[in-house]
Amino acid sequence: MTLPEVNSLYSTDDRCRELLERLRWPEGLMCPRCKDTRVSRLKEYSRYECVGCEYQFTATSGTIFHDSHLPLPIWFISVLLLCEAKKGMSAMQLKRTIWGKDKGSYKTAWYLCHRIRAAMKEVERPMLDGTVEVDETYVGGKRPGHYKLHTNKEIVIGIRQRGGDLRFFHAEDVKSGTLANFIKENVSTDVDVIVTDEYTAYPKAMIESGIHGSKHETIKHKDHVYVRGDVHTNTVESAFSLLKRGIMGTWHKISAKHLPAYLDEMTFRFNRRKRHDLFIDTLRHMVTAPALPFHQLTA
């Protein structure tokens, strides 16, 4: 989907609501409260009433769009811009693109971006198998003194299946127990091989996560060895590189509190980068994800 196509196909609220209704209720209208299919349309075209519980609702009730005063065409354009921005788009850039330099509110654009990110949170995460790479990196903050000190930096764990999905996680530490939990929750015990660097916590993490030692391969970066046949972590490191370019070149500054949301956005877009229905799929997630009130986002 291109920007001219979105502007042409979804130029009015009515056209946008028609698409959202199809995405939210592909098998026909249903009350979001009691799931009754006996629904009547009110005089106001976009509003419905449930015959069973008399609850009045629209296609956006209780969703990411809920209680928004922005026109739906603005929402649709914003979704497309975030979907197609490989390294993400900042709230300030979105504000300039949609409202111009002297109009609009940064707060509105920031809230809009975070609501879209909230819908990008992966709900279903199938277990990864085949060849899986696991690595850790540090983002944000300043790194004073010796290069090995990661003071004021946040830890991101990356797990990527070659030819498959990517997962990013914000972690408190890189102890073996923490690594084991992420591996156990995301990697199948039937995995062919897990490749890591020589960090000392990985062997114990494999044992704690139920992965047999013969399935663990290590590449020793300290010895300046980066590829040994099929043994390398270049696949997950390339994803880390994309994440850091997004942080440094697009978002510039990310708080530890909201870092998981940016990680969700990056992995959602990365795992769907070859799909032609990325825009529609994102909208589908937005009408099925729960609402995100501003007070909850900023709590």
DOKE-28921 format. One line per 4 residues: number of its first residue (from 1); their letters; for each residue x, y, z of N, C-alpha, C. Coordinates in pm, 1 decimal. Atoms other than C-alpha are relative to their C-alpha. Example, Ala and Ser with C-alpha at 12.3 -4.5 7.8 and 13.67 -1.06 7.14 Angstrom:
# residues 2
1 = AS = 89.0/-119.0/0.0/1230.0/-450.0/780.0/90.0/120.0/0.0 | -82.0/-119.0/-6.0/1367.0/-106.0/714.0/-77.0/109.0/73.0
//
This chain:
# residues 299
1 = MTLP = 84.6/-119.5/0.0/0.0/0.0/0.0/88.1/124.4/0.0 | -77.6/-123.0/8.2/137.7/339.7/-99.7/-80.1/116.2/57.5 | 66.6/-117.5/-56.4/60.1/685.4/37.8/-109.7/54.0/-92.6 | 108.6/-44.4/88.4/-133.8/796.2/-274.5/-120.3/-94.4/3.7
5 = EVNS = 110.5/96.7/-6.0/-340.3/474.4/-253.6/-81.5/17.4/127.1 | 71.2/-21.8/-127.4/-424.3/534.6/113.3/-82.2/127.4/-7.9 | 73.3/-126.9/13.6/-520.6/895.3/37.4/-121.7/-13.8/-89.8 | 110.0/17.2/94.0/-742.2/781.6/-248.1/-109.0/-91.9/54.8
9 = LYST = 97.1/100.3/-44.5/-907.5/476.0/-90.7/-64.7/34.1/133.5 | 50.1/-24.3/-135.9/-949.0/603.3/265.3/7.9/149.4/34.1 | -5.7/-146.0/-13.6/-1002.5/976.8/229.5/-105.6/54.3/96.4 | 106.6/-45.7/-90.7/-1310.8/993.1/456.0/-11.8/-95.2/117.7
13 = DDRC = 22.2/83.2/-118.4/-1407.2/863.0/800.1/-86.8/-120.9/-32.9 | 90.6/110.3/33.9/-1685.3/651.3/648.5/73.4/-114.3/-69.0 | -76.0/103.8/69.4/-1448.0/466.1/417.0/94.1/-72.7/96.2 | -90.1/60.0/-98.1/-1203.9/408.9/702.2/-75.9/-93.4/94.0
17 = RELL = 80.3/83.1/-92.1/-1476.6/277.9/934.1/-47.6/-127.9/-68.4 | 44.0/118.8/73.3/-1599.8/41.5/665.7/109.2/-107.2/-0.3 | -110.9/95.6/-2.3/-1254.7/-118.8/647.1/20.8/-54.7/140.8 | -21.4/45.0/-137.6/-1217.1/-131.9/1027.2/-106.9/-99.1/43.6
21 = ERLR = 107.6/93.9/-32.9/-1554.6/-304.1/1059.3/28.0/-137.6/-60.2 | -30.3/128.5/64.8/-1448.8/-572.9/810.1/115.6/-70.4/70.1 | -115.4/59.9/-67.0/-1120.7/-625.8/992.2/-34.9/-48.8/140.0 | 35.6/37.3/-137.6/-1276.6/-637.1/1338.4/-101.3/-113.5/5.6
25 = WPEG = 105.0/102.7/-0.1/-1578.2/-851.5/1249.6/-5.9/-66.2/-137.7 | -1.4/62.1/133.2/-1483.9/-1061.3/943.4/-117.5/-93.7/-24.4 | 113.6/91.9/15.2/-1777.4/-1296.4/1010.2/-133.6/67.7/28.2 | 123.3/-74.2/-24.7/-2034.3/-1023.1/1074.2/3.6/74.3/132.4
29 = LMCP = 2.1/-84.0/-119.7/-2116.4/-761.2/1338.1/-27.5/-82.1/125.3 | 16.7/68.3/-127.0/-2092.9/-871.1/1700.4/20.4/100.2/112.8 | -12.6/-90.3/-114.6/-2140.3/-689.9/2029.2/132.5/-26.6/71.5 | -128.9/21.3/-66.3/-1795.5/-635.8/2185.9/-13.7/-33.7/148.2
33 = RCKD = 18.3/24.1/-143.5/-1945.2/-665.9/2535.2/-54.0/-139.5/28.2 | 62.6/129.8/-29.8/-2172.0/-975.6/2527.0/11.4/-98.9/-114.8 | -22.3/86.4/116.7/-2076.8/-1121.0/2183.6/-129.5/-39.6/-71.8 | 127.1/27.8/68.2/-2441.3/-1118.6/2070.1/8.8/49.7/-144.2
37 = TRVS = -3.8/-38.9/141.3/-2481.0/-1108.7/1692.7/-125.6/76.6/-42.8 | 121.1/-77.3/31.6/-2821.9/-939.8/1711.1/31.6/147.4/21.5 | -45.6/-138.2/-6.1/-2709.7/-588.1/1632.5/-81.6/83.6/-96.6 | 76.2/-91.1/86.2/-2909.1/-296.9/1495.2/78.6/127.7/-23.5
41 = RLKE = -68.3/-123.3/36.6/-2776.0/7.8/1315.8/-84.7/120.1/41.6 | 70.1/-121.4/-41.4/-2870.6/346.3/1464.5/-1.7/100.1/-115.0 | 9.0/-101.8/105.0/-2954.5/656.0/1264.4/137.6/53.9/-35.6 | -137.2/-41.5/25.5/-2598.4/766.5/1307.1/72.9/-119.2/-60.4
45 = YSRY = -48.2/113.3/79.2/-2433.1/545.9/1044.2/105.0/-83.8/71.2 | -113.7/73.2/-54.3/-2122.4/452.2/1240.0/-27.3/-64.0/135.8 | 29.0/49.8/-134.6/-2299.3/354.4/1563.5/-101.0/-114.2/-5.4 | 86.8/117.3/-6.3/-2466.6/25.2/1653.2/-48.2/-20.5/143.4
49 = ECVG = 51.6/33.8/-133.1/-2673.7/-107.5/1941.4/-27.7/-149.7/6.5 | 21.5/143.2/-20.5/-2678.2/-460.7/2077.0/-143.0/-23.3/48.3 | 137.2/31.8/-38.7/-3029.3/-608.2/2101.4/-2.3/-67.6/136.3 | -2.7/75.0/-124.5/-2926.8/-829.0/2391.6/26.5/85.0/122.8
53 = CEYQ = -38.9/-78.0/-119.9/-2749.8/-590.4/2634.2/-17.1/150.2/-18.1 | 26.6/-140.8/31.1/-2839.6/-256.2/2467.8/125.7/86.5/4.5 | -126.4/-73.7/2.6/-2473.5/-157.8/2453.6/18.2/64.5/-136.7 | -24.9/-71.4/124.8/-2400.4/106.7/2192.2/150.3/5.9/-26.6
57 = FTAT = -142.3/7.6/31.6/-2070.1/80.7/2008.7/24.4/37.3/-145.5 | -44.0/-25.3/136.9/-1874.6/163.5/1694.0/114.9/-95.9/-30.8 | -110.8/87.5/39.5/-1595.8/-11.7/1504.7/125.5/27.6/81.6 | -121.3/-35.9/-74.4/-1340.4/170.8/1721.4/-16.7/-11.0/151.2
61 = SGTI = 24.5/7.5/-144.6/-1498.8/116.9/2064.8/89.6/-104.5/66.0 | -83.9/92.0/-75.0/-1256.5/-37.3/2311.5/126.8/-42.0/-70.0 | -121.1/33.9/74.9/-971.9/-45.2/2059.5/104.5/110.0/17.4 | -104.6/-102.1/-2.9/-651.6/154.1/2009.7/-53.9/135.2/-44.9
65 = FHDS = 59.2/-124.8/50.6/-865.2/413.7/1825.8/-93.8/65.0/101.6 | 105.5/-44.9/-91.4/-1100.2/452.5/2124.5/29.7/137.8/57.9 | -5.5/-132.3/-63.2/-1169.2/806.0/2248.6/100.7/94.2/-68.3 | -89.2/-88.7/73.9/-955.0/967.4/1977.2/-82.9/102.5/-76.8
69 = HLPL = 69.2/-106.4/73.5/-1060.0/1300.0/1827.3/63.5/24.3/-136.4 | -64.4/-16.0/129.7/-830.3/1263.1/1528.1/-83.9/-65.1/-109.4 | 71.0/64.8/112.1/-994.9/1194.5/1189.7/67.5/-132.3/-34.8 | -56.2/130.4/33.5/-949.9/834.0/1084.8/97.7/3.4/-118.4
73 = PIWF = -101.0/-6.4/107.4/-773.7/929.9/756.3/138.5/38.2/52.4 | -128.4/-35.4/-60.6/-500.0/1088.0/972.7/62.2/-123.1/66.3 | -46.2/124.4/-59.8/-474.2/762.8/1166.3/58.6/-92.1/-106.5 | -43.2/92.7/104.6/-443.9/563.0/844.9/133.7/43.3/-60.3
77 = ISVL = -126.8/-49.4/54.5/-168.3/785.1/705.9/113.2/-24.8/99.0 | -101.3/20.3/-104.0/20.2/763.1/1037.7/42.3/-145.9/7.3 | -30.8/143.1/-2.8/-4.4/384.2/1038.5/90.1/-37.0/-117.6 | -81.4/30.7/117.7/135.1/366.2/684.8/142.1/51.7/16.8
81 = LLCE = -132.7/-58.8/-17.3/425.3/598.9/769.2/84.6/-81.6/96.6 | -75.4/81.2/-95.6/525.6/390.0/1072.9/30.8/-138.8/-55.0 | -21.9/132.9/59.0/486.8/64.9/879.4/114.7/0.7/-100.0 | -95.7/-3.7/110.2/705.2/174.6/590.5/134.0/60.8/38.7
85 = AKKG = -126.9/-58.8/-43.8/978.7/347.5/794.2/87.5/-110.9/56.4 | -82.2/115.1/-38.3/1245.1/76.2/812.9/68.1/20.8/134.2 | -67.5/-30.8/-126.7/1426.6/249.6/1099.3/-88.7/80.8/93.2 | 92.8/-70.0/-86.5/1111.9/392.1/1256.8/-18.9/145.3/-38.7
89 = MSAM = 26.3/-141.9/21.9/971.0/742.8/1261.0/-25.7/65.9/134.7 | 16.8/-69.9/-127.0/993.1/990.8/1545.1/-132.6/74.6/1.8 | 124.2/-74.6/-14.1/688.5/1170.7/1681.5/13.2/139.5/-60.6 | -21.0/-133.2/56.7/839.6/1504.1/1578.0/-5.3/-3.5/-153.0
93 = QLKR = 4.8/12.7/145.6/888.5/1384.2/1220.2/-142.6/-24.5/-47.1 | 139.6/25.3/35.5/531.5/1253.2/1211.6/-81.1/129.6/8.4 | 69.2/-128.7/-15.8/406.0/1589.8/1337.9/28.0/90.7/-119.4 | -35.7/-85.7/113.6/596.3/1777.0/1065.6/-62.8/-50.3/-129.5
97 = TIWG = 51.0/58.1/124.3/480.3/1536.9/793.6/-150.4/20.4/-15.0 | 146.2/-6.0/6.4/109.9/1550.7/881.9/-53.9/140.6/21.6 | 56.0/-131.7/-33.5/51.2/1892.9/1037.5/89.7/116.9/-39.4 | -91.4/-108.5/32.2/357.8/2092.8/931.3/76.9/45.1/122.3
101 = KDKG = -86.8/-45.4/-108.9/616.1/2272.9/1141.4/-73.6/83.1/104.0 | 62.4/-97.2/-89.7/384.1/2533.5/1290.7/-137.7/-42.0/48.7 | 132.5/45.1/-41.7/68.5/2328.0/1343.6/11.9/-134.4/71.0 | 0.3/127.9/-67.7/-28.6/2026.7/1546.5/74.5/4.6/131.6
105 = SYKT = -61.4/8.0/-131.0/95.7/1918.0/1884.2/93.7/-119.7/5.5 | -93.5/111.5/-15.6/401.9/1707.7/1960.7/-59.7/-106.3/91.4 | 63.4/93.7/-93.8/209.0/1551.0/2249.7/-99.9/-90.5/-73.0 | 96.4/78.3/77.7/-65.8/1440.5/2008.1/70.9/-102.3/-87.8
109 = AWYL = -75.4/90.3/87.9/186.3/1292.1/1765.1/67.5/-110.6/81.5 | -66.7/98.2/-86.1/374.4/1118.3/2049.0/-99.3/-106.2/48.0 | 103.4/92.8/-45.8/54.5/964.1/2184.8/-48.9/-87.2/-115.4 | 43.6/73.8/118.6/-50.9/863.0/1834.3/99.2/-111.9/-32.9
113 = CHRI = -102.5/100.1/29.9/280.1/682.5/1772.9/-2.6/-114.1/100.5 | -1.7/103.6/-102.7/264.3/498.1/2103.9/-124.9/-89.0/-5.8 | 119.2/83.9/14.0/-90.1/380.7/2042.1/17.3/-100.4/-114.1 | -26.1/91.9/111.1/15.7/233.0/1709.7/99.9/-106.9/44.3
117 = RAAM = -97.9/97.8/-50.5/316.9/69.1/1879.4/-65.4/-102.2/91.9 | 66.7/91.9/-92.7/88.6/-80.1/2143.7/-70.3/-111.6/-75.9 | 66.9/102.3/81.2/-99.7/-262.6/1867.4/100.4/-93.6/-65.6 | -102.6/82.0/63.1/229.5/-396.0/1733.0/60.2/-102.8/94.7
121 = KEVE = -50.1/98.0/-95.7/292.8/-600.6/2045.8/-46.7/-138.7/-41.6 | 31.8/135.4/45.2/308.7/-964.4/1941.1/-71.8/-76.6/111.0 | 76.0/78.7/-97.1/42.6/-1170.3/2119.2/35.5/-147.6/-12.5 | -34.6/139.7/24.8/111.0/-1507.1/1959.7/145.2/-8.7/-45.7
125 = RPML = -141.5/16.0/32.6/476.9/-1606.7/1957.0/34.1/-147.9/-9.5 | -35.1/142.2/15.2/539.6/-1954.2/1813.1/145.1/-23.4/38.3 | -136.0/34.2/-41.6/849.8/-2129.2/1943.2/92.1/-3.8/-121.5 | -98.2/-3.4/107.4/1159.9/-2079.2/1731.9/76.7/-131.8/-4.7
129 = DGTV = -77.2/122.7/13.3/1350.4/-2377.6/1594.3/98.8/14.8/-114.9 | -101.6/-9.0/104.3/1604.7/-2465.9/1327.9/130.0/50.9/59.8 | -120.4/-65.0/-51.8/1919.1/-2256.1/1372.2/-38.9/133.7/61.3 | 40.1/-120.0/-73.3/1869.5/-1985.9/1634.5/123.6/68.0/57.0
133 = EVDE = -111.1/-78.0/-55.1/2110.4/-1708.6/1730.2/-49.5/82.0/118.2 | 33.7/-76.1/-120.5/2107.1/-1547.0/2075.8/117.1/90.7/32.7 | -105.7/-95.0/-32.8/2300.6/-1236.4/2168.6/-58.8/110.8/85.3 | 44.5/-113.0/-81.6/2284.6/-931.9/2393.4/72.4/125.7/-46.7
137 = TYVG = -63.0/-126.4/34.1/2356.3/-565.1/2332.7/-43.1/104.0/101.8 | 27.0/-107.0/-95.7/2350.2/-238.5/2525.2/-34.8/126.5/-76.8 | 44.9/-119.5/71.5/2164.0/73.9/2417.2/-23.1/114.5/98.0 | 30.7/-118.3/-78.8/2120.4/429.6/2542.1/109.3/36.1/98.4
141 = GKRP = -92.7/-42.3/-104.0/2308.4/625.5/2805.8/140.1/26.5/-50.7 | -139.1/-23.9/33.9/2673.5/717.9/2812.6/85.8/-108.1/64.0 | -85.6/107.5/-45.5/2957.3/474.3/2859.3/133.5/59.1/45.2 | -122.6/-64.5/-46.3/3221.4/643.7/3077.4/110.8/-101.0/27.9
145 = GHYK = -112.0/83.7/-40.9/3568.4/505.6/3140.9/27.0/-114.7/-94.8 | -38.8/117.9/77.3/3665.1/158.1/3026.5/-113.7/-45.8/-89.6 | 102.7/33.7/99.1/3481.1/31.8/2720.0/-87.7/-116.0/44.3 | 79.2/113.8/-42.8/3357.2/-277.4/2904.0/-106.0/38.0/103.3
149 = LHTN = 99.7/-44.2/-97.2/3158.7/-74.1/3154.7/-122.5/50.9/-74.2 | 122.7/-37.7/68.9/2795.4/-35.5/3049.3/-89.8/81.7/92.4 | 74.5/-82.6/-92.7/2690.1/223.2/3308.5/-108.2/79.5/-72.2 | 113.0/-77.3/52.9/2350.2/383.4/3242.7/-53.3/-53.1/-132.6
153 = KEIV = 51.0/58.0/123.5/2286.1/155.2/2948.4/-105.3/-106.2/29.6 | 105.3/99.6/-13.7/1985.4/-70.9/2896.5/36.4/-124.2/-81.2 | -34.4/127.1/63.3/2018.8/-438.1/2805.3/-112.8/-46.0/-91.1 | 95.8/57.7/94.8/1844.7/-581.7/2499.0/48.8/-138.8/-38.9
157 = IGIR = -29.8/136.9/41.2/1838.0/-956.4/2440.2/-62.9/-22.8/-137.3 | 50.0/29.0/133.8/1803.8/-1060.6/2076.8/1.7/-149.2/-27.7 | 9.9/140.3/40.7/1685.6/-1402.1/1958.5/-55.4/-1.9/-142.5 | 45.2/1.5/138.9/1658.2/-1466.7/1586.1/19.6/-136.4/-63.0
161 = QRGG = -6.8/125.3/74.9/1580.0/-1779.6/1388.6/41.4/31.7/-142.9 | -43.2/-24.4/137.4/1764.1/-1791.7/1059.2/-112.4/-36.6/-95.6 | 110.7/19.2/91.1/1504.9/-1752.6/791.2/-135.1/10.6/67.9 | 124.7/-8.7/-75.1/1244.0/-1689.7/1061.5/-12.3/130.2/76.6
165 = DLRF = 34.5/-119.6/-75.5/1130.4/-1446.4/1326.7/114.4/51.8/86.9 | -91.1/-69.9/-90.5/1320.3/-1197.2/1539.7/-74.4/35.3/127.1 | 57.7/-42.9/-128.1/1255.1/-1127.8/1908.2/100.9/89.8/71.4 | -79.8/-88.1/-84.5/1387.6/-835.6/2113.5/-65.0/7.4/137.2
169 = FHAE = 52.1/-10.9/-135.4/1353.1/-816.5/2492.5/85.2/96.4/81.4 | -69.3/-87.5/-93.1/1441.7/-550.2/2746.4/24.6/-80.9/127.1 | -35.6/83.9/-114.4/1628.0/-731.1/3026.8/64.8/83.0/110.8 | -60.8/-67.9/-114.1/1738.2/-626.4/3374.5/147.5/-35.0/13.1
173 = DVKS = -139.6/43.3/-10.5/2062.0/-825.3/3356.5/25.0/-108.8/-102.7 | -34.7/108.0/92.5/2245.0/-1091.2/3157.4/52.1/-120.3/78.3 | -35.4/118.3/-77.4/2271.6/-1354.3/3427.6/-56.4/-124.0/-69.1 | 40.2/124.1/66.5/2229.5/-1716.0/3325.9/-148.0/-28.5/17.9
177 = GTLA = 141.8/24.8/-24.5/1884.9/-1739.9/3486.4/-89.8/85.2/-87.7 | 77.4/-90.3/86.3/1756.8/-1439.1/3294.4/4.2/-46.4/-144.2 | -14.6/48.7/136.9/1894.0/-1567.9/2965.7/-77.7/-129.9/-19.9 | 70.2/128.3/9.0/1751.4/-1914.7/3038.1/-150.2/19.6/-14.8
181 = NFIK = 144.5/-26.1/8.0/1400.5/-1771.2/3088.5/-40.2/43.6/-140.4 | 31.4/-45.5/135.4/1406.7/-1592.6/2753.0/12.3/-114.3/-100.7 | -19.1/113.0/91.5/1541.0/-1902.2/2576.9/-112.4/-101.2/16.3 | 103.7/99.7/-28.4/1290.3/-2133.9/2746.4/-134.9/42.4/-55.3
185 = ENVS = 130.3/-50.6/43.2/994.9/-1910.0/2653.8/-10.4/19.1/-151.3 | 4.2/-33.9/142.5/1093.9/-1859.2/2290.9/63.3/-102.3/-93.6 | -70.7/95.6/85.6/1309.5/-2147.1/2164.9/-44.8/-141.9/34.0 | 42.3/138.6/-19.0/1187.4/-2503.4/2116.6/116.9/-87.2/43.8
189 = TDVD = -105.2/93.4/-40.8/1382.1/-2782.8/2285.0/43.1/-89.0/-116.4 | -34.4/76.6/120.3/1380.3/-2949.1/1941.0/85.1/80.5/-97.5 | -81.5/-85.3/85.6/1596.5/-2669.0/1801.0/121.4/-77.6/-50.3 | -118.1/68.0/56.1/1877.4/-2786.4/1571.9/127.3/45.7/69.6
193 = VIVT = -119.5/-53.9/-64.3/2140.5/-2555.2/1714.9/-27.1/143.8/44.7 | 4.2/-138.6/-47.0/2168.1/-2235.6/1920.0/142.2/53.7/-4.0 | -132.4/-60.3/14.3/2461.5/-2009.0/1835.8/7.3/125.7/86.0 | -23.8/-118.3/-81.7/2597.6/-1754.7/2085.5/147.1/38.5/-9.9
197 = DEYT = -142.1/-32.8/-12.7/2920.2/-1570.7/2149.0/55.2/-71.1/123.8 | -67.5/72.6/-107.7/3163.2/-1675.4/2423.6/-36.4/50.5/139.6 | 38.2/-51.1/-131.5/2984.5/-1491.9/2708.0/-22.7/-117.0/96.5 | -8.8/113.8/-91.9/3029.3/-1712.7/3014.6/-133.7/-48.2/53.7
201 = AYPK = 129.2/40.7/-56.0/2660.6/-1719.7/3118.8/-78.5/-92.4/-92.1 | 80.3/77.2/95.2/2538.6/-1896.3/2803.9/-0.2/-151.9/25.1 | 5.0/145.2/-23.3/2647.7/-2256.2/2879.1/-93.8/-39.2/113.7 | 90.2/29.4/-112.7/2468.7/-2251.5/3215.8/-144.0/30.5/-37.8
205 = AMIE = 135.9/-35.2/43.1/2167.2/-2079.0/3057.2/-59.5/-110.8/-85.7 | 49.1/110.4/83.5/2141.1/-2364.2/2805.0/-46.2/-116.5/86.2 | 36.4/110.2/-89.8/2136.1/-2622.1/3083.4/-131.1/31.2/71.6 | 119.5/-39.3/-74.4/1873.1/-2427.3/3279.5/-124.2/5.2/-89.0
209 = SGIH = 114.2/-7.6/91.9/1654.1/-2390.8/2969.9/-32.9/-134.0/-64.2 | 29.9/133.6/51.0/1667.0/-2762.7/2889.4/58.0/-29.3/-137.3 | -63.7/21.6/129.8/1884.3/-2732.4/2576.9/125.8/-84.4/19.6 | -114.8/89.0/-13.1/2134.6/-3016.4/2538.7/127.1/70.4/-47.5
213 = GSKH = -126.2/-67.1/30.2/2496.5/-2905.3/2530.1/47.1/-19.9/-142.1 | -41.8/25.7/138.0/2551.4/-3063.8/2189.5/-69.6/91.0/-101.0 | 73.3/-90.9/88.1/2300.2/-2816.5/2044.0/46.7/144.7/13.5 | -49.3/-135.7/-22.8/2500.1/-2514.8/2161.3/135.5/17.8/-67.3
217 = ETIK = -125.4/-33.2/67.2/2768.7/-2367.8/1935.5/42.7/140.9/41.9 | -53.1/-128.4/-44.1/2995.7/-2080.8/2039.5/97.9/54.9/-102.6 | -95.5/-68.2/86.8/3177.2/-1827.8/1822.7/79.7/97.1/87.0 | -85.3/-76.5/-91.1/3474.9/-1661.2/1993.1/44.2/131.3/-64.2
221 = HKDH = -31.6/-130.9/56.2/3473.7/-1294.6/1901.2/130.0/57.5/57.2 | -122.4/-52.7/-62.2/3756.8/-1221.1/2145.2/125.0/-47.6/-72.2 | -112.9/52.0/78.0/3982.9/-1433.2/1928.1/-5.8/48.3/-144.5 | 18.3/-57.4/133.9/3871.2/-1229.1/1626.1/-49.8/-104.0/-99.9
225 = VYVR = 64.7/98.6/85.4/3676.0/-1524.0/1490.2/-148.0/36.3/-7.1 | 137.9/-46.6/14.2/3338.5/-1412.2/1350.9/-87.1/-97.5/-79.9 | 74.2/100.2/75.6/3240.5/-1695.3/1116.8/81.3/-129.2/-0.3 | -62.0/131.5/7.4/3316.7/-2066.6/1142.7/-98.5/-94.2/-66.9
229 = GDVH = 99.7/76.3/73.5/3122.7/-2240.1/871.4/-136.9/65.6/13.8 | 134.0/-53.9/-25.6/2755.4/-2196.0/965.6/-13.1/58.2/140.1 | 3.5/-49.5/-138.0/2847.7/-2089.6/1318.2/36.1/148.2/2.1 | -21.5/-144.8/-12.0/2806.1/-1712.8/1358.7/-124.9/62.0/61.2
233 = TNTV = 114.8/-74.6/-54.2/2579.8/-1453.5/1519.7/-27.7/123.8/-84.4 | 15.1/-116.5/88.0/2581.6/-1216.0/1222.8/-145.9/33.1/-27.8 | 141.0/-23.5/32.8/2208.1/-1261.6/1163.7/-67.4/85.4/105.2 | 61.8/-78.9/-106.5/2097.1/-1131.5/1503.4/72.4/133.9/15.9
237 = ESAF = -74.2/-125.5/-12.5/2374.1/-869.3/1505.6/-42.0/100.5/-106.3 | 49.2/-92.4/102.9/2242.7/-724.1/1178.7/-130.7/64.9/44.5 | 124.1/-56.9/-54.2/1906.6/-678.9/1353.2/31.6/101.9/108.9 | -44.5/-96.8/-100.6/2083.9/-507.9/1644.9/45.7/129.5/-67.0
241 = SLLK = -48.4/-117.2/73.0/2248.0/-275.6/1392.4/-115.5/86.9/-47.1 | 118.1/-74.2/44.9/1909.0/-178.5/1250.5/-66.7/71.1/117.6 | 58.8/-60.0/-119.9/1775.1/-116.0/1602.6/79.1/123.4/43.2 | -82.7/-112.0/-46.3/2067.4/108.9/1694.6/-3.0/116.4/-97.7
245 = RGIM = 14.1/-109.7/96.7/2039.0/307.0/1371.1/-133.1/71.7/20.6 | 128.1/-62.3/-30.4/1675.2/364.1/1461.6/8.3/88.8/122.5 | -12.5/-77.2/-123.8/1766.8/483.0/1811.0/83.1/125.6/-21.8 | -90.3/-114.5/16.7/2054.0/707.4/1706.5/-45.0/94.9/-110.5
249 = GTWH = 31.8/-84.3/114.1/1922.5/832.0/1374.4/-143.2/46.3/-10.7 | 142.3/-33.9/13.4/1544.1/842.2/1419.9/-59.6/49.5/131.0 | 65.6/-35.7/-126.7/1422.6/840.5/1779.1/90.6/85.6/88.2 | -101.7/-79.1/-70.1/1747.3/990.0/1921.5/7.7/-29.2/150.1
253 = KISA = -1.7/23.8/-143.4/1643.4/926.2/2281.4/-122.2/-83.1/38.0 | 107.7/88.3/-43.9/1438.2/643.9/2433.5/14.5/-23.8/149.3 | -4.7/26.4/-143.6/1350.2/610.8/2800.5/-6.9/-149.3/24.7 | 4.2/142.3/-35.5/1393.6/275.4/2973.9/-144.3/-47.4/12.8
257 = KHLP = 140.3/36.0/-19.3/1021.5/280.4/3051.4/-66.8/-39.5/-131.1 | 67.8/24.3/127.1/913.3/291.6/2687.1/82.5/-83.7/-97.8 | -83.7/80.0/89.0/1200.4/87.6/2540.5/-70.6/-125.1/-51.5 | 68.7/118.9/52.6/987.1/-233.5/2520.5/-95.4/30.2/-114.7
261 = AYLD = 92.5/-35.9/107.2/734.3/-51.1/2300.7/73.8/18.7/-131.7 | -79.2/-19.0/121.5/1004.6/49.2/2052.4/54.8/-133.4/-51.0 | -46.7/132.4/39.6/1140.8/-305.7/2054.3/-112.5/-78.2/-67.3 | 115.7/66.3/62.0/790.5/-437.1/1978.5/-23.1/51.9/-141.3
265 = EMTF = 20.3/-58.6/133.1/757.6/-194.2/1688.1/103.5/-52.8/-99.3 | -107.2/42.4/89.3/1094.1/-291.5/1543.3/-16.0/-146.2/-41.1 | 13.7/141.9/33.2/1032.3/-666.7/1563.2/-125.9/-26.2/-82.7 | 124.0/14.9/76.7/673.4/-638.0/1434.5/23.6/33.5/-146.3
269 = RFNR = -25.0/-43.9/138.0/786.2/-447.5/1126.8/104.2/-90.6/-67.8 | -106.5/83.2/57.3/1099.5/-660.6/1076.0/-53.8/-136.8/-42.0 | 51.4/133.4/29.9/911.9/-991.8/1088.8/-101.4/-0.4/-113.9 | 99.0/-10.9/107.7/659.5/-863.6/831.8/53.8/79.5/-119.2
273 = RKRH = -58.8/-89.0/100.5/901.9/-678.2/607.3/-24.9/-45.5/-143.7 | 22.8/51.4/135.0/828.0/-904.3/307.9/-147.8/-16.1/-32.8 | 143.1/17.2/23.3/450.8/-903.4/345.5/-57.6/120.1/-74.7 | 62.6/-108.1/77.0/244.1/-703.0/97.6/-120.0/60.4/74.2
277 = DLFI = 116.4/-49.1/-73.5/-41.3/-662.2/349.5/38.6/57.1/136.0 | -48.1/-52.5/-128.4/167.5/-499.7/625.7/-92.9/107.8/55.4 | 87.9/-109.4/-43.3/-57.2/-191.4/638.3/-132.7/-54.4/52.5 | 128.7/57.1/-40.6/-381.9/-391.7/655.7/16.0/-84.8/126.2
281 = DTLR = -23.6/84.6/-116.6/-233.1/-636.6/904.9/18.0/83.3/126.2 | -16.5/-89.1/-115.2/-133.1/-349.3/1134.4/-134.6/54.5/45.5 | 133.9/-46.7/-34.7/-486.1/-208.0/1120.8/-80.9/-110.5/68.2 | 70.3/113.8/-61.3/-619.1/-555.4/1203.5/40.3/-15.6/146.8
285 = HMVT = -45.6/6.2/-138.2/-405.3/-559.4/1516.6/-54.7/116.4/81.9 | 46.2/-118.7/-72.2/-524.8/-209.7/1607.1/-145.6/-9.8/42.0 | 140.6/13.0/-38.1/-893.0/-306.8/1612.4/-23.3/-122.3/88.7 | 14.1/113.2/-91.1/-824.4/-618.6/1819.7/78.3/19.7/128.9
289 = APAL = -76.6/-30.1/-121.1/-578.1/-470.7/2071.0/-83.6/87.9/93.2 | 76.3/-82.7/-94.6/-717.4/-310.7/2391.1/39.4/147.1/-7.3 | -25.1/-144.1/0.3/-740.2/66.3/2433.2/120.1/33.7/88.1 | -114.6/-46.0/-78.2/-440.1/257.2/2568.2/-25.2/144.2/42.5
293 = PFHQ = 24.9/-137.5/-46.7/-555.2/561.2/2774.1/130.8/73.1/28.4 | -122.7/-79.9/-17.3/-305.2/845.8/2805.5/54.4/-13.2/141.7 | -46.3/10.2/-138.8/-293.5/818.3/3185.9/69.4/-134.2/25.3 | -65.4/130.2/-14.8/-198.5/451.2/3153.4/138.0/2.1/-66.0
297 = LTA = -126.8/-9.0/70.8/77.3/528.2/2902.5/102.4/78.9/80.9 | -92.6/-89.7/-70.3/228.1/800.7/3121.0/8.5/-28.9/149.3 | 0.5/30.5/-144.0/170.1/636.7/3461.9/141.5/-27.9/48.6
//
